[in-house]
Amino acid sequence: MSEKKKHEPKLTNTERHERFVETAKAVEASEDIMDFERAFDKVVYVKMQRSLSKKTNQSSS
């Protein structure tokens, strides 16, 4: 039989926040809200384009 892996305890909100901030600093994330908005718009635009093309392909079948 295989041994079960020990379950690691869930992070508290404070620990999760600290890890998030550390990661953001490590990747040199921008604190400018406009940088976030531009990145977000790119992701949303791509997702919308993909879903529209899927609907078009399904309609023509």
Secondary structure, 3 states (H helix, E strand, C coil): CCCCCCCCCCCCHHHHHHHHHHHHHHCCCCCCHHHHHHHHHHHHHHHHHHHHHHHHHHHCC
